[in-house]
């Protein structure tokens, strides 16, 4: 079979994905622009992709295409209706990033809660050498124990975060954006109650019509001034201008973001103006990207292809 890997670099250069060659002749591309897709996939029977647009305009010439194996959980880059009309199967990778996204959630929360950038700078700029006592605890910081941790999106990642938050001694509450989650493991609250009660609020929900700009000026107005927002979901769940206003006006204390509306970050993004790392930390959509998680992701794509070749269904989207 002929396989094409369109975005090898999205899995990292430290990951060996030569196992895809078990299925046939593999052509690897580090990156692929939308303009390059059609030419690169025209002879492919299987496409392994992440963000490259796969739709009628890019796939029309790929007459032998049978399967698209996504190296991601999301598949917004694929025109599912077109693939269905062509009988092209689409699979995605599920569950590979849960441990590390939960880990990154707490890395950002603790970084902001304990104001670590200020203390790191205090030592490195020589101020600690001049300190008359052995310690420094300004700016003042607080503990996670006893705090209320609010969650939007109680799926695999949200549940993992809830479990860890409980170990830290937090009271966990959640809001179901879909309205379909009725778990009794944690306290379900209304959105307003979530905003009003949360000391830490982390977002783990998919991007839908209901969650688009869920966190906006009206939401920030209802939050505690001491609250910390963490977004490891999707960028458009947060209105970035409204978050900028909330942070600069002191409506909330801090925010940690791993996702943005436009990635890489746009020069026009107002959040880029905030240089105080005790108030805002932005990481470049890497929460999912530990070595182990990327390897699991690639192996998930491999297992999906293997199942397809054996005539079995695994992680089929269409």
DOLUMDO-377677 format. One record per residue (C-alpha): x, z, y. Coordinates in steps of 0.25 Angstrom, whole numbers, plus 5000, padded with zeros to 4 digits. Each point is the difference from the previous one (the first is absolute). Layout:
REM residues N
{{X; Z; Y}},
...
//
This chain:
REM residues 318
{{5000; 5000; 5000}},
{{5004; 4998; 5014}},
{{5000; 5013; 5009}},
{{5003; 5001; 5015}},
{{5004; 5013; 5007}},
{{4997; 4998; 5014}},
{{5005; 5013; 5007}},
{{5011; 5006; 4991}},
{{5005; 5008; 5011}},
{{4987; 5008; 5002}},
{{5004; 5007; 4986}},
{{5014; 5003; 5005}},
{{5013; 4995; 4997}},
{{5003; 5012; 4991}},
{{4989; 4996; 4990}},
{{5003; 4991; 4988}},
{{4988; 4992; 4998}},
{{5006; 4990; 4990}},
{{4990; 5005; 4989}},
{{4991; 4989; 5006}},
{{5008; 4990; 4994}},
{{4995; 5004; 4986}},
{{4988; 4991; 5004}},
{{5007; 4988; 5004}},
{{5008; 4993; 5011}},
{{5000; 5009; 5012}},
{{5003; 4995; 5014}},
{{5003; 5011; 5010}},
{{4999; 5000; 5015}},
{{5004; 5012; 5009}},
{{4989; 4997; 5010}},
{{4990; 4989; 5002}},
{{4992; 4996; 5013}},
{{4986; 4995; 5000}},
{{5005; 4986; 5003}},
{{5009; 5001; 4988}},
{{4990; 5004; 4989}},
{{4994; 4987; 4997}},
{{5013; 4993; 4996}},
{{5005; 5012; 4993}},
{{4988; 5002; 4991}},
{{4996; 4986; 4997}},
{{5006; 5000; 4985}},
{{4997; 5015; 4998}},
{{4991; 5005; 4988}},
{{5002; 5014; 5005}},
{{5003; 5005; 5014}},
{{5006; 5014; 5002}},
{{4997; 5004; 5015}},
{{4998; 5011; 5010}},
{{4996; 4995; 5014}},
{{5001; 4985; 4999}},
{{4986; 4993; 5003}},
{{4994; 4995; 4988}},
{{4988; 4992; 5003}},
{{4995; 4985; 5000}},
{{5010; 4995; 5009}},
{{5012; 5006; 4993}},
{{4995; 4998; 4986}},
{{4992; 4987; 5000}},
{{5013; 4993; 4995}},
{{5003; 5010; 4989}},
{{4992; 4993; 4989}},
{{5006; 5008; 4988}},
{{4998; 5014; 5006}},
{{4993; 5010; 4991}},
{{5004; 5013; 5005}},
{{5004; 5008; 5013}},
{{5007; 5013; 4997}},
{{5000; 5009; 5012}},
{{5011; 5010; 5002}},
{{4991; 5008; 5008}},
{{4987; 5008; 4999}},
{{4994; 4992; 5012}},
{{4997; 4985; 4998}},
{{4995; 4996; 5014}},
{{5010; 4989; 5000}},
{{4992; 4993; 4989}},
{{4987; 4992; 5002}},
{{4993; 5006; 4988}},
{{4988; 4990; 5001}},
{{5009; 4988; 5000}},
{{5008; 5005; 4988}},
{{4987; 5003; 4993}},
{{4995; 4986; 5002}},
{{5013; 4995; 4994}},
{{5000; 5009; 4988}},
{{5013; 5007; 5005}},
{{5001; 5014; 4996}},
{{5005; 5011; 5010}},
{{5006; 5013; 4996}},
{{5005; 5012; 5008}},
{{5010; 5011; 4998}},
{{4993; 5014; 5000}},
{{5005; 5014; 5001}},
{{5014; 4998; 5001}},
{{5002; 5006; 5013}},
{{4992; 5013; 4999}},
{{5012; 5010; 4999}},
{{5008; 4994; 5011}},
{{4989; 4998; 5010}},
{{4996; 5014; 4998}},
{{5014; 5005; 5002}},
{{5002; 4992; 5013}},
{{4987; 5006; 5005}},
{{5006; 5014; 4999}},
{{5014; 4995; 5005}},
{{4993; 4996; 5013}},
{{4991; 5011; 5001}},
{{5011; 5011; 4998}},
{{5009; 4992; 5009}},
{{4990; 5001; 5011}},
{{4994; 5014; 4997}},
{{5014; 5006; 5001}},
{{5005; 4992; 5011}},
{{5012; 4996; 4992}},
{{5006; 4989; 5010}},
{{5001; 5011; 5011}},
{{5008; 5009; 4991}},
{{5009; 4989; 4995}},
{{5003; 4996; 5014}},
{{5002; 5014; 5004}},
{{5012; 5002; 4990}},
{{5005; 4986; 5001}},
{{5001; 5000; 5016}},
{{5008; 5013; 5000}},
{{4989; 5009; 5005}},
{{5001; 5009; 4987}},
{{5015; 5002; 5002}},
{{4996; 5007; 5013}},
{{4989; 5008; 4995}},
{{5001; 5015; 5002}},
{{4993; 5004; 4987}},
{{5000; 4994; 4986}},
{{4987; 4993; 5001}},
{{4991; 4991; 5008}},
{{4985; 4999; 4999}},
{{4996; 4992; 5012}},
{{4992; 4991; 5000}},
{{4991; 5010; 4992}},
{{4994; 4995; 4987}},
{{4990; 5004; 4990}},
{{4998; 5001; 4985}},
{{4992; 4991; 4991}},
{{4994; 5012; 4992}},
{{4986; 5003; 5005}},
{{4998; 4987; 5007}},
{{4989; 4990; 4998}},
{{5004; 4987; 4994}},
{{4990; 4989; 5002}},
{{5000; 4987; 4992}},
{{4993; 4987; 5002}},
{{5001; 4992; 4987}},
{{5000; 5009; 4988}},
{{5005; 4989; 4990}},
{{5013; 5001; 4992}},
{{5009; 5003; 5012}},
{{4990; 5009; 5007}},
{{4998; 5008; 4988}},
{{5015; 5002; 4998}},
{{5001; 5004; 5014}},
{{4989; 5010; 4998}},
{{5007; 5006; 4988}},
{{5013; 5002; 5008}},
{{4993; 5005; 5012}},
{{4993; 5011; 4992}},
{{5014; 5004; 4994}},
{{5005; 5002; 5015}},
{{4988; 5009; 5001}},
{{4991; 4991; 5009}},
{{4985; 4999; 4999}},
{{4996; 4986; 4997}},
{{4988; 4993; 5005}},
{{4997; 4985; 4999}},
{{4991; 4989; 5006}},
{{4995; 4989; 4992}},
{{5000; 4987; 5009}},
{{4992; 4992; 4989}},
{{4991; 5012; 4998}},
{{5002; 4998; 4985}},
{{5009; 5011; 4997}},
{{4993; 5013; 4996}},
{{5011; 5008; 4993}},
{{4999; 5015; 5000}},
{{5014; 5002; 4998}},
{{5002; 5001; 5015}},
{{4990; 5003; 5012}},
{{4993; 4987; 5005}},
{{4997; 5001; 5014}},
{{4994; 4990; 5011}},
{{5010; 4992; 5008}},
{{4998; 5009; 5013}},
{{5002; 5012; 4991}},
{{5013; 4994; 4995}},
{{5005; 4997; 5014}},
{{4996; 5014; 5005}},
{{5006; 5008; 4989}},
{{5013; 4993; 4996}},
{{5014; 5005; 5003}},
{{5006; 4988; 4993}},
{{4992; 4988; 4998}},
{{5005; 4989; 4991}},
{{4994; 4986; 4997}},
{{5000; 4994; 4986}},
{{4988; 4991; 5001}},
{{4999; 4985; 4999}},
{{4997; 4991; 5012}},
{{4986; 4996; 5000}},
{{4989; 4998; 5011}},
{{4997; 5015; 5000}},
{{5015; 5004; 5001}},
{{5004; 4990; 5011}},
{{5005; 5008; 5012}},
{{4994; 5013; 4993}},
{{5010; 5008; 5008}},
{{4997; 4996; 5015}},
{{4998; 5007; 5013}},
{{4987; 5007; 4996}},
{{5007; 5005; 4987}},
{{5012; 5005; 5007}},
{{4991; 5008; 5010}},
{{4994; 5008; 4989}},
{{5013; 5004; 4994}},
{{5009; 5013; 5002}},
{{5010; 4998; 5011}},
{{5010; 5006; 4989}},
{{4996; 4990; 4990}},
{{5009; 4990; 4993}},
{{4996; 4986; 4995}},
{{5006; 4993; 4989}},
{{4997; 4985; 4996}},
{{5005; 4995; 4987}},
{{4988; 4991; 4998}},
{{4998; 4987; 5009}},
{{5004; 4998; 5014}},
{{4987; 4996; 5005}},
{{4993; 5013; 4996}},
{{5006; 5006; 5013}},
{{4998; 4994; 5014}},
{{5014; 5000; 5005}},
{{4997; 5000; 5015}},
{{4991; 5012; 4998}},
{{5010; 5007; 4991}},
{{5011; 4998; 5011}},
{{4990; 5006; 5011}},
{{4997; 5012; 4991}},
{{5015; 5003; 4997}},
{{5004; 4998; 5015}},
{{4988; 5008; 5005}},
{{5002; 5011; 4990}},
{{4987; 4998; 4993}},
{{5007; 5002; 4987}},
{{5014; 5005; 4997}},
{{5007; 4989; 4992}},
{{4998; 4988; 4991}},
{{5008; 4994; 4988}},
{{4997; 4986; 4997}},
{{5006; 4991; 4989}},
{{4990; 4988; 5003}},
{{4997; 4993; 5013}},
{{4990; 4989; 5004}},
{{5011; 4990; 5001}},
{{5012; 5001; 4991}},
{{5011; 4999; 5004}},
{{4997; 5008; 5012}},
{{4996; 4992; 5012}},
{{5008; 5001; 5013}},
{{4986; 5002; 5007}},
{{4996; 5012; 4991}},
{{4998; 5012; 5010}},
{{5005; 5010; 4989}},
{{5014; 4994; 5001}},
{{5001; 5006; 5014}},
{{5000; 5014; 4994}},
{{5014; 5005; 4997}},
{{4997; 5014; 4998}},
{{5002; 5002; 4984}},
{{4993; 5013; 5000}},
{{4988; 4993; 5005}},
{{5000; 4987; 4992}},
{{5008; 4995; 4988}},
{{4998; 4985; 4996}},
{{5006; 4995; 4987}},
{{5000; 4985; 4996}},
{{4989; 5000; 4989}},
{{5010; 5006; 4990}},
{{4992; 5012; 4995}},
{{4997; 4992; 4987}},
{{5014; 4995; 4998}},
{{5009; 5009; 4992}},
{{5009; 4994; 4990}},
{{4991; 5005; 4989}},
{{4987; 4996; 5006}},
{{5005; 4986; 5003}},
{{5004; 4999; 4985}},
{{4987; 5005; 4996}},
{{4993; 4989; 5008}},
{{5008; 4989; 4995}},
{{4998; 5005; 4985}},
{{4985; 5000; 5003}},
{{5000; 4986; 5004}},
{{5008; 4997; 4988}},
{{4990; 5007; 4991}},
{{4989; 4993; 5007}},
{{5006; 4986; 4997}},
{{5003; 5005; 4985}},
{{4986; 5003; 4998}},
{{4995; 4987; 5006}},
{{5009; 4992; 4991}},
{{4994; 5008; 4988}},
{{4986; 4997; 5005}},
{{4997; 5014; 5004}},
{{4995; 5005; 5013}},
{{5008; 5010; 5008}},
{{4998; 5003; 5015}},
{{4992; 4988; 5002}},
{{4994; 4998; 5014}},
{{4994; 4987; 4997}},
//
